[in-house]
Amino acid sequence: MDCEKVRDRFSSFWGKELIPPEEKIIREHLSSCQACQREFEQFEKTMEWLRSVGEERVPNGFFPELQKKMEERKGRAISAERGSGRWLGFPLSLKLPVQAVAMVAVIFLVLYLAKMMPTETYRLKEDTQTAPPLSVEKKPEQVLAQKEVESERGTARAPAEISRQKDVEQVKTPSPGEEKLKETYVPQVKAETKRTEMPASGTEVTEHKIVDSKEATRPQVPSPEPGKIAQGLLAKEKFIVASKPPREITLRVSDRERVTSKVNEIVKQFGGEVVAAEGDMLLVSLPTVSFSEFEKELQDLSPSAKADKAAAKRQILGSAKAAPGGKREEVNEKSEELAKSAVDQDSRTVVRILLTPE
Amino acid sequence: MGSCPRIQKEVIEGCRAGDEKAFADIVLNRQKKVFNIAYRMLGNLEEAKDLAQEVFISVFESIKDLKEEIKFDAWLTQITLNHCRNRWKYLKRRHYFNSDSLDDPIETEEGTMPKAIHDPSDNPETHYEKKMVQELIQRGLLKLKEDQRELLVLRDLQGFSYEEMSEMLDLPEGTIKSKLHRARMDLKGILEKSVH
């Protein structure tokens, strides 16, 4: 047996694990080979040292420290279990509403954020500008606000400019029969409120015009059709006369100046005032209650005097429709405008007194 | 585990049921063995103490998985070796053993001592020399490969049989014997180099 094989059996030989014939072979080799013998002596010493190694004492406090560690871990495990399992432990009757509320809140937040995004806002704005149905379907509040703005514009305009409004199709007066028109819309008609103040009377006449919202975008542009202007004015005049026509009294007089001064006196006597005196026409404003008395007084001045309200209305309407263009008609137009501004809707009556020579 | 009295079946069952007294009984009966295996495998008292405590925590947590009470010691040693392997890897990654040398001072329970320069067998009677031999062996063990160290610790320090080792390490007895011989020869070579 060579040295290598003998050295491979050192452990078995040292542990007496070899069968007797093998042990004999090793023993004989070791006695004859000094190198292997020296190697075996080193091996034996190593094993002697190794086997001499005793056990170390367990450090003091080993078990209490172990218990402490276990307690800490148990506590951590419980807290972790509680932390993760607390929500799961809640009853479904509590969890479901909370989850639903949270979901709704998230949806509202998303919608709010989506609306607040600048691109979206711009797009919506563009849509409102381009889509005609949206601009047509204006809310009543918007229309009223627009009317307010236009009424302010209207006060700034001159009366002559106001009278040249082109796109008036329907005019509303404050008569009780027409009250509904104030609140309703007329398609394709512009609504405009104007306030003109007559310096002589101090009373106000308010007109409401309903306008097309499309036309409101270009309010200062006059219509190119001249016929429409006349139509509009006519309609306006018709409406004023129809709503609150001035009473007309025709006096056949021989001495015009005397009758005029007499009329002035009677007017003052009944608490009225002469709004205008032009040629053969006197425009008088006086309390409605005293009109009948006033009429009687005037009839006393001239036996042929007539106060026929219906006739007066017809005459005014007829003159407006015919539009003959005479001096008389001009006076009538002016008187209508003055009457319009002078009339106090509820308590005063405007009376037009025509003086005709006998 | 060699000379230790076998852990009673009732104690194991009590521990399995969560009985802290039974667990304490197991710890007190096996703490020295577990701690010494850990110390020989790691070479550090503090690490060994911590590791041994971890082993017993694992035992308490997983004793319900132990099917045969008779194999409790083999099972406990396997848990200890597994912890030792993991801790060894962990410490090695942190270069914990890089500065280790047989020339370094030796750590003992009574403090540190200088490395043995002369053969301690020249004066084996003295306590100092005995301690020095022990620490030389410990340093030598740490120079071996991990699996070699395991074999030496189990067989030559803890006194396990080849059969037990074969079961614990899941290796044939022949392989255990040959590997063990190789480990002893390597340790002899290490000690020869360190001792004049």
Interface residues (C-beta under 8 A of the other chain):
Chain A: R7 D8 F10 S11 S12 E17 Q42 F43 K45 T46 M47 W49 L50 R51 S52 V53 G54 E55 E56 R57 V58 P59 F62 F63 E65 L66 K69 M70 R73
Chain B: A24 V27 L28 Q31 K32 K33 F35 N36 Y39 R40 L45 A48 K49 A52 Q53 F56 I57 F60 E109 S121 K130 V133 Q134 L136 I137 Q138 L152 D156 L157 K177 L180 H181 R184 M185 L187 K188 L191 E192
